[in-house]
């Protein structure tokens, strides 16, 4: 084996080793071969799918009802049960890096977006990167973004309709009040009605006192219905719909209409915080059900592929703790432990068998990273990414169809504790092995004040300390195996050194390159957040020729 790492059986991962987490599903790839699904007349006409990407924010990996948690999520359960659940699904440890990775197909290692984008910051997904929306737009898709953005907001060029989306309804930042839509003293909720909308086009919309979860479902449905009403079936096959529906839920603040909390009033062994969180998740699941039902009524559902993903593990120790659970995994959001970097991800929808993936067969046991969505969807859409040779993502199409592993390694990356700018990592996984450089993978239930370094460490330094875990035998990361497997550790260190060769340092996460001038005044509104960098949009040069 390359680098001398011992051979092990194919990895089934934490969700298989901890079988009670996903025992609701059979193994999709229990046999090596599958019969091709019988094609109907509608399948014969099928060209490429409508794509509905659903992001649930800060979702704990032990919270959906499919895990036997007692939280009511029947619509998500149904999608997972009738789709393909990813047992070994990796994301980044917090919001912005995961969203940028999904949209670009690149690790933060190669974009410099290692941290959450702060409010008064010019950081963001570099403008030279072709996004998933850019790519699908080139492939003939009609593209919508709804909900949370959080990959750049200082310049209009960083906002969704300049990054490949035809229309956007939502907020640019990472969090805000669910009813007030206020973030740090100013309002942030907009409707960008067309491509390259920007100043003079982007409307501040008044949704004060309206809860954001049904707002975003309503707008996704409105855009979808408008698309369906204005296109024929033949036109829909040639120019399908891509919707990026990024719910604010279940991120803090802990807010939800009382009727959803009341569902759990008799769950006496739960804290009030857990009941509010459960209500938030149930409200999000109800909104997902509304969107699915609307797709069915509009006649689009039979050709729709659904991608469901969290953006990180639930915040259980550090940051805005919400009542989420990642049990039995260690750690949560803001950590490199499995509880922070793995979570719920699955594919569903009637388009799956038309794409050669059998429906309702259960779990996919192999490694899958959030960066893999872009090349996977690109292959199904029949579009070649402009920067294909630069992507970190790998198309999982053949793996999903045939059951073999596409990747046996992934770079988990770095994380910062923003309160004191302390960094942890780097970290990577190779087959069943996971290595963390340093003494900690971030603050967790064992040490909320874990010590890190003031800057990300140079990967693979010989004088560093390391943690080594065998996730096949120890999915809870309880025993450091570095002293017992020095040759494995040596090989893992070498891999970190290889990644270090292409390392891009964290972007400057403030407005020093373009000072923030203050909030914008709109008649009838409180102060409003609005992009302010007009002459210097972002430290990264604009080089992507992404327009159709």
N, C-alpha and C positions, 0 to 999 in steps of 0.2 A: 504494500500500500504506500502511496506517495507520502513522503515525509516520515515514514516509519510508524504511523499511527496504527495500532492493531485493528484487525478486522472485527466487526461486530455485525450482528444480524440487522436487517433493515429496521430503522427506528420507527417505533410506533408512537413515542412521545408521551408527554405528561397526561394528555387526556385519555390515552389508552391505559397507561400504567395506573392511573387513578380512574378506574373504569366507571365508578359511580358518577363521574362528571358528565359523561356522554353515553351512558349505557342505554339511553333512549333510542339510539340508532344502531342498526347493524353495520358491519364493515362493508363499504362499497367495493373494496378491492380484495375480498377474501379469496377470489379466484383470479387467475392471471388473465383470463380472456373473457370477453363479453360478446354477446350477440349484438349486432347492429339493430337499433330500434326500427320497427316497421314504419315506413314513411307513409304519411297520409297525403291526400291531394294538396292540402294546405302546405305540408312540408315540402312538396315538390316545387311550390312557388316561392318558398322561403329563400331569402338571399342573405340577410344579416339581421341581427336582432335589434329591437329596441333595448336600450340599456338603462336600467334604473339602479343607481348606486345610492344606498342608504347608509348614512353614518350616524351612529348613536354615540354621543360624546361622553367620555369618562365612564363607560359601561364596565362594571365589574365582571370578571370572568366567571363568577358564580352567582349570577343574578337573573338571567332569563329563566323563564319557567321550565325550559327543556332540561335544566339541571336539577329539577326537583326542589326549587327554592321556596315555593309557595307564592311567588310573585306572578300575577296574572299577565301573561304575554301570549295569548292564544294565536295571534296573527303571526308573530315572529316564530313561534313554535311550529306553526303549520308550514311556513316557508322553509325552516330548517329541516323539518322532518321529511318534506317532499323535495329536498334538494341535496346538496353535497356539503356536509359540515367539515370544516378544516380543523383537524385535531392539533396540528402543530403550526398555528397561525401566529406570525410575529408582526408586531407594529413597533413604533418608537415609543419612548416612555412618556411623551406628552404631545399636546395638540399640534402645533405648527409643523414640527418635523414630520409627523405621520402624514398630514394633509399634503405637504410638499412632496413627500416620497410617493404618495399615491398619484399625484398629478404629474410628476416628472419621471417616475421610474428610476430615481436615483436616491442613494443613501444621502443623509446629511453630510457624511464624509466627503461628498463630491459637490455639494451645493453650498456648504457653509452654514446652512440653516439648522444648527444643532440645538437651538433654544426656542422657547416660545417668543413670538414677536410682541414686544411690549407696546403699550399705547403710543408713547411719544418716541417712536423708533422708525428709522428708514429701512430696517432690515426686511427681508422677504425672499420668496422664491426668485432666484435671479431671472431677469427678464430675457436672457438669452435662451432659457430653457423652453422647449416645446412642451406644452402641457397635454394631458390626455384630451382636454376639450379642443385644443388646437388640432391635434391629430385626427380626432373624430370629425371635426369640421371639414378637414381636408378630404375625409372619406365620405362626405355627403350628409353627415348627420346634422340634425337640428339640435342645438345644445342649450340647456337651461341649468342654472345654478340657483339653489334655494337654500336659505338658512345661513349657517356660519361660514365665514371665509377664512380669516386668520392666517393668510400667507403673504401679507403685505398690504398696507393701506396708506402710506405716506404720500404716494403719488397716484394719480388716476390710472397711470400705466400699470400699476400693480393690481388694480381691481378687476373683478371677474370678466367684464365685457371686453377688456383688453387682453385677456388670457384665454380667449377661445370660446367664450359663452355668448350666445345671442341675446340672453336676457338674464337678469338677476333680481331676486327679491330676498333681502336678508340684511345681515349686519357684517361689517368688515372686521370687527375685533374678535377677541376670544371669549368674552363673557359679558353679560349685562343682565339687568333685571328682566325676568320673564314677562312681567306686566308693564313695567315702566320703560323698558328698552333703553335704560340709562346706564352708562359706563363711566365711572369716575367723574360724575357731575355733568355729563353731556349726553345727548340723545344720539343713538346710532341705529337707524333702521331705514333702508332705502329700497327704491325700485329703480333699477337701471334697465330701461325699456328696450334698448337696442344695442347692437355691437358698437364698441368704441363710444360708449355713452358719455361718461365723464361730466366735467363741469358744464352747467347750463342744460344738461339733459337728465342727470341723475336727480330723482325726486326724493325728498324726505317724506316718508309716509306716516300718517298719524294712526298708530295702533295702540296708543296709550290705554291701559286697563284691559287690553286683549292679550290672552296667554299665547306665548310664541309657538308652542307645539302645534295647535290646530291652525294657526296662521300659516305656518310653513306647509302643512298638508294642503290647506286650501289653495295656496298659490301654486304648488306643484300640480294639483288637479286642474286649476284654471289654465295654466300653460299647456298641459297635456290635452285638455279638451279643445283649446284653441287650435293646437296643432292638428288634432284629429278632424276638426270641422273644416279645416282649410286645405286638407290633402286627400287625394283619392288613395285607394288601396295600392294601386300601382306606384303612386308617388311615395307612399310610405315605405314600400320595399326598396325604392331607390334612395330615399333620404329618410332613414329611420330617426327615432327620437332618442336623445341621451339626456337623462335628468340626473343631476348631482344634488341629492337631497340630504343636506347636512343638518340634522336636528341640533338645537341647542341642548336639549335634554340628553343626558341626565346630569349635566355640568351644574356646579353651584352657580347662583344662590339656590338654596333649598326652598323652592316655591312651586306650588301646584294648587289648582282649585280644590277646595275642601272635599268635594264629592269623591275624589280619587283617594284621599287619605282615609275616608270613612270606610272604604272597601276593606281596610286592614284593622279596623277598630277592635276586632275580637282576637287579633294575633297578639296575645298578652305577653309572649316571650320576646317580642321585638321592642327595640327602643323607639321612641317617637321619631328620631332621626331616620331609622330604617323604614318606618311607615311612610314618612314623607317621600323618601327616595323611591320606595316601591310604588307610590302613587304617581310620581314623575315618570317612572318607567312604564307603568300601565297606560298613562296618557299618551306616551310616545308610541306604544304598541297599537293603541286604538287609532292613532293617526296613520300608522303604516297600513292598518286594515282598510281605512278609508281610501287611501291612495290606490291600493290593490283593487278594491271594488270599483273605483272609478275607471281604472284601466280596463277592467272587464266590460263595464257598461259602454265604454268608448270603442270597444272592438280591437284594442291593441294588445290585450293580455296574452293571447296565444302566441305572439311573436316576441315576448318580453323576457329578457334575462335580468334577474335581480342579483345584485351584489350587496351583501350586508357586512358591515365591518364596524368595529369599535376603533377609536383612535389611540387608545392606551388602556392599561388596566385601571381599575377603580382607585380613587385616592383614599387610602385607608389609614395612612399614618401622617403624611406631610401634605401641606397645601390646604385647600378647602375640602376637608373630609366630609363626605356626604352620606354615609351609611351604606356605601357599596361594599361588596365582598368579593375577594379573589380566592377564597378558600378552595382547596387547601394549599394554594401556591403561596410562596413567600413574597412579601413586599407588595408594592402597588405603584401607582403613578409617581413620577419623579424618581424612579429607581430602575436599575438594570436587572433586578430580580425578575423571575418569570411572571410574578404577579403584576409587574409594570409593563412588560414588553410582549406579553401574549394575551390573547383574548378571543372573543367570539368573532368568527368570520365564516361565511358560507355563501354558496351560490344556489339560486333557485329560479323558478319560473318555467313556463312551458317551452321556452326556446331552448332549454338545455338539451333535451333529446334530439332536437333538430340540429344541434351543434355536435352531436355524437356522444353526449354525456348522458348516461341513463339517469332518469329521475327517481327520487325516492329510495335510493339504495343505501344512504347513510354517510359514513365517515371517509374522509381522505386522510391517510395516515402520514403523509410525507411532509417535509418542510415546505412552507409557503410564506413568503414575505410580502408586506404591503406594496413593495416596489414591483412585485410580479404582476399586479393588475394591469399596468399600462401595456406591456408587451403581450400579455394574454388577450386583453380586449382588442388590441391592435390586430392580432392575428385573426380573431373572429370577425373583425370589421373589414379585413382585407386591406389594411393600410400599413405601410412600412414606416416606422418612426424615422424622422430625419437624422437623429443621432443614435441609431441603433447600436453601433459599436461602442458607445459611451455608456449605455444603460447598465445599471446594476441589476435591474429586474430581468427575469427569465420567463419566457412564455411557458405556462403550465398546461397548454392545450392538450398536448399528447399525453401528459401524465394524467389529466382528468379523464381522458378518453380510454386510456389503456392501463393505467394503474401503476406504472413505474415511477421512480423518483426522478425529477428534473434536477434538483439541487440537493447536495448533502452538506452545504455550508452556507452560513449567512453572517453578515456583520451586524451585530446588535448596536454597537456605537457607544455614545457618551451620554451623560445626563448631568445637568447642573441643578444644584439647590439654589434657587434664585435669591433667597433671603440673604445669603452671604456670598453668592457667586462661587460656591464650592463645586468642583467638578469630580465626577467619578467615571471610571472606565479608562481605556476602551475595553470592549467586550465582544466576543464572537462565539458562535456555535459551529461545531464540526461534528456531524453525525450525533452520537450520544453525548459528546463532550462539550462543556461550556467553560470558557475561561474569562475571568475578570481581572484586569490589571489593577492592582491596589489592594487595600485591606478591606474595602467595603464596596458593595454595588449600589449604595445609596441608603438613605434613612428608611428603616423599616420597624416592624414591631419589636425587634430585639434591641435596636439602637437608633432612636429617633434623631440623635445628634452625631451620626457617623461622620468621621473626618475624611475629607478628600483633599484635593489640591486646588490652588488658586487658578490654574489653567489646565486644560486637558493634557494629560501625560503623553509623551512621545511613545507611540505604540511599540511594545516589544523591548523596552529597555532592560538590560541585563541586571541592573541594580534595583529593579522594582520588586515588590512583593506581588504574589498572584494567588487567586482563588481558582480552583479547578473542581468541577462537579460532573459526575456521571449522571445525566438526567434520566437515563433508562432505569437505573437502580435507585436514584435519589432525586425524584422530581421536585421535592420540597427544598432542595439545596441546603441540606443540613450538615453535610460532612465535606470538608475541604480535602480533596484527594491529591493535592499537589505534592505533598511529601511522599506519597506512596507510588506515584506514577511520574517520575522525573522525565522519562523519555517522551511521554505524551505531552507533558507541560512544555518541554523543549520544542516540540513540533508546533504546539499552539502558539508559543511565543514567536516562532518564525513566521507564522501566518499573520500575526499582528504587525510584524515588521514589514511584510509585503503590503498590507493595507496602508501602513504609514507612508509609503512612497507616493501615494496619490491623495494624501490628506489635504483638505481645504480647511483652514482655520475658521473658527466661529466669526460670523459677521458682527460688526459693531452694532450692538442692540440698543441704540439710542438715536437721538436726533442731532448729534454733533455735526454731521455732514449737511444737515438741512434743519436748522432750528425751528422748533414748533412755535408758530406765531400766536396761538390762542384759538379758542373755539369760534365757530361761525354762527352768526345770528340769522334766524329765519323767522318771518312773521308767524305768530301763533304757536311757536315752539320754544322750549327751553334752549339753552346753548346746544349746538350740534357739532359733532365730530365730522370733519371733512378733510380729504387729502389736501396737504399743504405744500408739498414739494413740486414746484412747477418748472424750475430751471435745472434742478438736480434730482431726478426721480429716485435714484437708487445708486449705491456705490458700484454695482455691477453694470458694465456697459450693455446697452441694448443691442443685441446682435442677432436675435432670432427673426428670421424671415418667415413668420408663421401665418401670415394672412393668406386667405384663399385667393 
